[in-house]
Each structure stands twice: as C-alpha cells, then as structure tokens.
Amino acid sequence: MIYCYFQPIYKSVMNREHEIIMLLNKGRDMLSRSSTRTDTRNLQRDLDKIQQAWDRLRKDVHERHTRLQTCMVRTTCQNHKFSYSTVVI
C-alpha cells in the first residue's frame, strides 16, 4: 500500500531530470556569454546551488525507493514463508 503512494512521487521527481539538465545547460550557456565578473560569479553560484539541490534530491529519492523496494521484497517473502508454513503444518 505504501509503495503505491510513493511510486508516483518517485516517477514524478525522476521525470523532471531532463528539465533540470536543460536548465543547467542554459545557465552554463548564459555563463559563457556573461560579460561582467559579478554576473558570472553570481550565476555560477546559483548554478552550483541548483546542481547540489538536484543531486541531493535525486540521491534521497533513489535511497528511499531502494529501501521501499527492499521492504516490499522482505514483506512478500515473509508472507510467502508464513503461508507455506501454515499449509505444511
């Protein structure tokens, strides 16, 4: 049941990856065209923050998804083991 709730969240976050990549590429393109040093520094700082935030979010989503899948496998195995033991006994 919990898996059904979190799976759409996982997919939603991961489906946004291409948008983040496009945003970062556009920012890098702007960075190469930037004329003033202050603009360059500020833009680079913003791009670094966006990249760090995305990396952290993606890592958290992957870890939670993996943990949830592991729990689902363990629960399924335990249910089958219980069912098997009740049938055999």
N, C-alpha and C positions, 0 to 999 in steps of 0.2 A: 504494500500500500504506500509506504513512504517513498519507495522507488518511483512509483507513478507520479508522485508530486514533484520530486526533484529532477527527474529526467527532462522535462520541458525546460527547466531553468538551465540545465547543463547545455542543452542544444541551443537555447537562445543566446547564451554567452558565447559559445563556440561559433555560432553563425555570424557573430559580429566581428570575428577576427579579420576578415578581409577589409572591413570598413576601417579598422584601426591601422592596418598596414597601409591602406590608401592615404589616410590622414597623416601618418608619419612620413610617407614618401612625399606628399605635397608640402609638408613642413620643411623637409630637407631640401626640396627644390627651392622653396622660398628663402631658405637659409643661404643657399648658394648665390642667390640673386641679391641678398641684402647688402646694402651699401654702408650703413653706419655700424660701428663696432657695438654700440649699445643694443641696437636692434638684434644683431647677430647673437650677442650674449644672452639676451632675454629669450629669444626664440629657441636657442639651443637648450636653455634651462627648462623651458616649457616642454620641449620635445622629450627631454630626458625624464621629466616627471610623468608624462603620458606613457612613455615606454615602461618605466618602473611600475606604474599603477597597473598597466595591462599585464605585465609579466607576473605580478603578484596575484592578480585576479585569476589569470589562466592557471597558475600553479595551484591556487586554492580550489578552483573548480575541479581540476584533474584529481587532486588528492581526495576531495570529498566524493567524487564519482567512483574512484577506485575503492575507497572504504565502503561505500554503499554497496557496490557490486560484491565485495568480499563478504559483507554481512549477508547479502542475499544468498550467496552460494552456501555459506555456513548454515543458514537457516533452512535452506532447501535440503541440504544433506542431513541435518538433524531431523527434519520432518520425515524424510525417507527412512532413516535409521529407526525412528520411533515406529513408523508404520510397519516396517519389516519385522521388528521385534514383537509387536502385538499380533501379527499374523502367525509368526513362527511359534509363539508361546501359546 
